[in-house]
Amino acid sequence: MWGDLLWDKQELIERHTDQNIEFVGKCRTFVGHIAQAEIEFAKRLRAIVKESSSADDDTTSTCGKVWQSVLQSVNKVAEQHEGTSTALLAQVCTPMKQIMKTKAQERQDVLKQIAKLREAQAKAIANLEKSRKKYEKHEKDAETARIHFEKLEKLESTTKKKEQEARLKWAAKAKEAEAVLRTLEDEADGVNRGRVVFYKQDLPAAYNSLQAIDESRAENLVSNLSEFAKCYKNAMTANIQAMETVQQTAQGHKKASRRGTLVEISTLQGNGASHGLIVTLTFTKDPCVYIIVVSVSVCVVSLFCVCVCVRVMFKRACVEVCVCGSALAFLTCAARFGVLVFVRVKA
């Protein structure tokens, strides 16, 4: 198509094909920067995981297991970003570089071919111009010989010998001019035939070759950009799988089938100012394991309480009885004691 429609637009074709090859380079630079960003992102992810990890982290409870799964999954994501960078460089950047090199060389070869064809045409035209000038010279010499003969012919003093010599010279010059004219005509016919072939066959074929090179470049570039998308699609699939692992681990967390029942009986007696107890219970999977934190008992002044606790295990429940009294009651207060009973029904 280019050869038929753009046969006189070589400058436009050269600029267009050159810009398209440069565009491949622009795409390659873009992908290269993306690959570098992927590597840097992967390094940052690994650094964050390292900063957030500790040898003392809980790895036995389901919450701890989910946390470890998150850390492992982020490491996998980092690994996937590293793989994406490697894939982008190997499957996209390197082929793009090869496209640039190959298509630039093919384009240059065709342009050299066109230059040789144009050079041949210019040489043929230059030779034709030389032949034209040669003919003009011979024609002028022949015309000069004719005029000289006619002048001698009109003079009465001219001898027949001189007249004959002038006639023969004119005839020779005219014959030479005719021979040069035939050569000029043959050369002109050859140049014309060559120009027809050049503009009708050689040049269109060369421009069509440039078009084919450019279309091949575009097809390969589109294929590489599609590979770019494929690399990220694979990365996204791997990232989704990593996060699904976290969700599956989280789904493994099992709560108790029913909540335990806590019965608290608190009796505080004694002389002096009143005082109180604050009790905090933290339950685990074992219904008989919990933590009791006893606050400061207040009389007139702050006095610490001392508790003695006894745990009794039953089949369906465990009972812990604590007897608490003021450790320094003799200073300002009468002795105080309390009885706390905690019952947690086994789930």
C-alpha positions as CSV (number, residue, x, y, z in Angstrom):
1,M,0.0,0.0,0.0
2,W,2.8,2.5,0.9
3,G,4.4,1.8,-2.5
4,D,1.2,2.7,-4.4
5,L,0.1,5.7,-2.3
6,L,3.3,7.1,-0.9
7,W,5.7,6.6,-3.7
8,D,6.8,10.3,-3.5
9,K,6.8,10.5,0.3
10,Q,10.1,8.9,1.2
11,E,11.0,11.5,3.8
12,L,7.6,11.0,5.5
13,I,8.1,7.2,5.5
14,E,11.6,7.4,6.9
15,R,10.5,9.7,9.7
16,H,7.5,7.5,10.5
17,T,9.4,4.2,10.7
18,D,12.2,5.8,12.7
19,Q,9.8,7.2,15.3
20,N,8.1,3.8,15.6
21,I,11.4,2.1,16.4
22,E,12.1,4.8,18.9
23,F,8.7,4.1,20.4
24,V,9.7,0.5,21.0
25,G,12.7,1.9,23.0
26,K,10.4,4.1,25.0
27,C,8.3,1.0,25.9
28,R,11.4,-0.9,26.8
29,T,12.6,1.8,29.1
30,F,9.2,1.9,30.8
31,V,9.1,-1.8,31.4
32,G,12.7,-1.7,32.7
33,H,11.7,1.0,35.3
34,I,8.7,-1.1,36.3
35,A,11.0,-4.1,36.8
36,Q,13.3,-2.0,39.0
37,A,10.4,-0.8,41.0
38,E,9.2,-4.4,41.6
39,I,12.7,-5.3,43.0
40,E,12.7,-2.3,45.3
41,F,9.2,-3.0,46.4
42,A,10.1,-6.6,47.2
43,K,13.1,-5.5,49.2
44,R,10.9,-3.1,51.2
45,L,8.3,-5.8,51.9
46,R,11.0,-8.2,53.2
47,A,12.4,-5.5,55.4
48,I,9.0,-4.8,56.9
49,V,8.4,-8.5,57.6
50,K,11.8,-8.7,59.2
51,E,11.2,-5.7,61.4
52,S,7.8,-7.1,62.4
53,S,9.0,-10.6,63.2
54,S,10.4,-11.8,66.6
55,A,11.6,-15.0,68.0
56,D,9.2,-14.5,70.9
57,D,6.1,-14.3,68.7
58,D,3.2,-16.6,69.6
59,T,3.2,-19.5,67.2
60,T,0.8,-21.9,69.1
61,S,-2.5,-20.1,69.4
62,T,-4.7,-19.7,66.4
63,C,-4.2,-15.9,66.5
64,G,-0.5,-16.4,66.5
65,K,-0.8,-18.9,63.6
66,V,-2.8,-16.4,61.6
67,W,-0.1,-13.8,62.3
68,Q,2.7,-16.1,61.2
69,S,0.6,-16.9,58.0
70,V,0.4,-13.2,57.3
71,L,4.1,-12.8,57.6
72,Q,4.8,-15.8,55.4
73,S,2.3,-14.7,52.8
74,V,3.8,-11.2,52.6
75,N,7.2,-12.9,52.0
76,K,5.6,-14.9,49.2
77,V,4.2,-11.7,47.8
78,A,7.7,-10.2,47.9
79,E,9.1,-13.3,46.2
80,Q,6.4,-12.9,43.6
81,H,7.4,-9.3,42.9
82,E,11.0,-10.4,42.5
83,G,9.8,-13.1,40.0
84,T,7.7,-10.5,38.2
85,S,10.8,-8.3,37.8
86,T,12.8,-11.2,36.5
87,A,10.0,-12.1,34.1
88,L,9.6,-8.5,32.8
89,L,13.3,-8.3,32.1
90,A,13.5,-11.7,30.4
91,Q,10.2,-11.9,28.6
92,V,9.5,-8.3,27.7
93,C,12.6,-6.1,27.9
94,T,15.0,-8.4,26.2
95,P,12.6,-9.2,23.3
96,M,12.0,-5.5,22.8
97,K,15.7,-4.8,22.6
98,Q,15.9,-7.5,19.9
99,I,13.0,-6.0,18.1
100,M,14.7,-2.6,18.0
101,K,18.0,-4.0,16.8
102,T,16.5,-6.3,14.1
103,K,13.9,-3.8,12.8
104,A,16.4,-0.9,12.7
105,Q,18.9,-3.1,10.7
106,E,16.1,-4.2,8.3
107,R,15.0,-0.7,7.8
108,Q,18.6,0.5,7.2
109,D,19.1,-2.2,4.6
110,V,16.0,-1.2,2.7
111,L,17.0,2.5,2.8
112,K,20.4,1.6,1.5
113,Q,18.8,-0.3,-1.3
114,I,16.6,2.7,-2.1
115,A,19.7,5.0,-2.0
116,K,21.5,2.7,-4.5
117,L,18.5,2.7,-6.8
118,R,18.3,6.5,-6.6
119,E,22.0,6.7,-7.2
120,A,21.7,4.6,-10.3
121,Q,18.9,6.8,-11.6
122,A,21.0,9.9,-10.9
123,K,23.9,8.4,-12.7
124,A,21.9,7.5,-15.7
125,I,20.4,11.1,-15.9
126,A,23.9,12.5,-15.5
127,N,25.2,10.4,-18.4
128,L,22.2,11.4,-20.5
129,E,23.0,15.1,-19.8
130,K,26.6,14.5,-20.9
131,S,25.3,12.9,-24.1
132,R,22.9,15.8,-24.7
133,K,25.8,18.3,-24.3
134,K,27.9,16.2,-26.7
135,Y,25.1,16.2,-29.2
136,E,24.7,19.9,-28.9
137,K,28.4,20.4,-29.6
138,H,28.4,18.1,-32.6
139,E,25.2,19.8,-33.9
140,K,26.8,23.2,-33.5
141,D,29.9,22.0,-35.3
142,A,27.8,20.7,-38.1
143,E,25.8,23.9,-38.4
144,T,29.1,25.9,-38.5
145,A,30.4,23.7,-41.3
146,R,27.2,24.2,-43.2
147,I,27.3,27.9,-42.9
148,H,30.9,28.0,-43.9
149,F,30.1,25.9,-47.0
150,E,27.2,28.1,-48.0
151,K,29.4,31.2,-47.8
152,L,32.1,29.7,-50.0
153,E,29.5,28.5,-52.4
154,K,28.2,32.1,-52.9
155,L,31.7,33.6,-53.4
156,E,32.8,33.7,-57.1
157,S,36.4,33.6,-56.1
158,T,36.0,30.3,-54.3
159,T,37.6,27.4,-56.1
160,K,35.8,24.2,-56.6
161,K,38.4,22.4,-54.5
162,K,37.7,24.6,-51.5
163,E,34.0,24.3,-52.0
164,Q,34.3,20.5,-52.2
165,E,36.3,20.4,-49.0
166,A,33.8,22.6,-47.2
167,R,31.0,20.4,-48.4
168,L,32.7,17.2,-47.3
169,K,33.5,18.7,-43.9
170,W,29.9,19.8,-43.4
171,A,28.7,16.3,-44.4
172,A,31.1,14.6,-41.9
173,K,30.1,16.9,-39.1
174,A,26.4,16.3,-39.9
175,K,27.0,12.6,-39.9
176,E,28.8,12.7,-36.5
177,A,25.9,14.8,-35.1
178,E,23.4,12.3,-36.3
179,A,25.4,9.4,-34.7
180,V,25.6,11.3,-31.4
181,L,21.9,12.1,-31.7
182,R,21.0,8.4,-32.1
183,T,23.2,7.6,-29.1
184,L,21.4,10.3,-27.1
185,E,18.0,9.0,-28.1
186,D,19.0,5.4,-27.1
187,E,20.2,6.7,-23.8
188,A,17.1,8.7,-23.3
189,D,14.9,5.7,-24.0
190,G,17.0,3.7,-21.5
191,V,16.7,6.3,-18.8
192,N,12.9,6.6,-19.4
193,R,12.5,2.8,-19.1
194,G,14.7,2.8,-16.0
195,R,12.6,5.5,-14.4
196,V,9.4,3.6,-15.2
197,V,10.8,0.5,-13.5
198,F,12.2,2.6,-10.6
199,Y,8.9,4.4,-9.9
200,K,6.6,1.6,-10.8
201,Q,8.4,-1.4,-9.4
202,D,11.6,-0.9,-7.5
203,L,10.6,2.1,-5.3
204,P,7.1,0.7,-4.5
205,A,8.6,-2.7,-3.6
206,A,11.1,-1.0,-1.3
207,Y,8.4,1.1,0.4
208,N,6.2,-2.0,0.8
209,S,9.2,-3.7,2.5
210,L,9.4,-0.8,4.9
211,Q,5.7,-1.1,5.6
212,A,6.1,-4.8,6.2
213,I,9.0,-4.1,8.6
214,D,6.9,-1.6,10.5
215,E,3.9,-3.8,10.7
216,S,6.1,-6.7,12.0
217,R,7.5,-4.3,14.6
218,A,4.1,-3.3,15.7
219,E,2.9,-6.9,15.9
220,N,5.9,-8.0,18.0
221,L,5.5,-5.0,20.3
222,V,1.9,-5.7,20.9
223,S,2.8,-9.3,21.7
224,N,5.4,-8.1,24.2
225,L,3.0,-5.7,25.8
226,S,0.5,-8.6,26.1
227,E,3.3,-10.6,27.8
228,F,3.7,-7.7,30.2
229,A,0.1,-8.0,31.2
230,K,0.5,-11.8,31.5
231,C,3.4,-11.4,33.9
232,Y,1.2,-9.2,36.2
233,K,-1.8,-11.5,35.8
234,N,0.3,-14.4,37.0
235,A,1.6,-12.2,39.9
236,M,-1.9,-11.3,40.9
237,T,-2.9,-14.9,40.9
238,A,0.0,-15.8,43.1
239,N,-0.8,-12.9,45.5
240,I,-4.4,-14.0,45.7
241,Q,-3.3,-17.5,46.5
242,A,-1.0,-16.2,49.3
243,M,-3.8,-14.2,50.8
244,E,-6.2,-17.1,50.6
245,T,-3.7,-19.1,52.7
246,V,-4.1,-16.4,55.4
247,Q,-7.9,-16.6,55.2
248,Q,-7.8,-20.4,55.4
249,T,-5.6,-20.2,58.5
250,A,-8.0,-17.7,60.0
251,Q,-10.9,-20.0,59.4
252,G,-9.1,-22.6,61.5
253,H,-9.7,-20.5,64.6
254,K,-12.5,-22.3,66.6
255,K,-14.3,-20.6,69.4
256,A,-15.9,-22.5,72.4
257,S,-19.2,-24.0,71.6
258,R,-20.8,-22.1,74.4
259,R,-19.6,-19.4,76.7
260,G,-18.5,-20.4,80.2
261,T,-20.6,-19.3,83.2
262,L,-19.0,-17.2,85.9
263,V,-20.6,-17.1,89.4
264,E,-19.0,-14.6,91.8
265,I,-19.9,-14.5,95.5
266,S,-18.2,-11.7,97.3
267,T,-18.5,-11.2,101.1
268,L,-16.4,-8.5,102.7
269,Q,-16.6,-7.9,106.5
270,G,-14.6,-6.2,109.2
271,N,-14.1,-3.0,111.2
272,G,-13.0,0.4,110.0
273,A,-13.2,1.9,106.5
274,S,-14.6,-0.2,103.7
275,H,-12.4,-1.6,101.0
276,G,-12.9,-3.4,97.7
277,L,-11.6,-6.0,95.3
278,I,-11.3,-5.7,91.5
279,V,-11.2,-9.1,89.7
280,T,-10.2,-9.6,86.1
281,L,-10.6,-13.0,84.4
282,T,-8.9,-14.0,81.2
283,F,-10.1,-17.3,79.7
284,T,-8.4,-19.7,77.4
285,K,-9.6,-22.9,75.8
286,D,-9.1,-24.7,79.1
287,P,-12.3,-23.7,81.1
288,C,-10.4,-24.1,84.4
289,V,-7.5,-21.8,83.6
290,Y,-7.8,-18.1,84.2
291,I,-5.9,-15.2,85.8
292,I,-7.0,-13.3,88.9
293,V,-5.6,-9.9,89.6
294,V,-6.4,-8.5,93.0
295,S,-6.3,-4.7,93.5
296,V,-5.1,-2.7,96.5
297,S,-7.3,-2.8,99.5
298,V,-8.0,0.6,101.0
299,C,-8.4,1.3,104.7
300,V,-7.5,4.6,106.1
301,V,-4.3,4.3,104.3
302,S,-3.4,2.0,101.4
303,L,-2.8,-1.5,102.7
304,F,-2.0,-4.4,100.4
305,C,-4.2,-7.5,100.5
306,V,-2.9,-11.0,100.8
307,C,-5.0,-13.9,99.4
308,V,-4.7,-17.6,99.9
309,C,-6.5,-19.5,97.1
310,V,-7.5,-23.1,96.8
311,R,-8.7,-24.7,93.5
312,V,-11.1,-27.6,93.5
313,M,-11.6,-29.6,90.3
314,F,-15.0,-31.2,89.5
315,K,-16.2,-33.1,86.5
316,R,-18.2,-30.2,85.0
317,A,-16.6,-27.3,86.7
318,C,-13.7,-26.0,88.7
319,V,-14.1,-23.9,91.9
320,E,-11.5,-21.6,93.3
321,V,-11.9,-20.3,96.9
322,C,-9.8,-17.3,97.9
323,V,-9.5,-15.9,101.5
324,C,-8.1,-12.4,101.5
325,G,-7.1,-10.2,104.5
326,S,-5.3,-7.0,105.2
327,A,-1.6,-7.7,105.6
328,L,-1.0,-4.6,107.8
329,A,-4.4,-4.3,109.4
330,F,-2.8,-3.8,112.9
331,L,-1.6,-0.3,112.0
332,T,-4.9,1.4,111.4
333,C,-7.6,-1.1,110.8
334,A,-9.0,-4.2,112.2
335,A,-8.3,-7.4,110.3
336,R,-10.4,-7.8,107.2
337,F,-11.1,-10.9,105.2
338,G,-13.2,-11.8,102.3
339,V,-14.3,-14.9,100.5
340,L,-14.4,-15.0,96.7
341,V,-15.9,-18.0,94.9
342,F,-15.5,-18.3,91.1
343,V,-17.3,-21.1,89.2
344,R,-16.7,-21.7,85.5
345,V,-18.8,-24.4,84.0
346,K,-16.8,-26.6,81.6
347,A,-17.8,-26.1,78.0
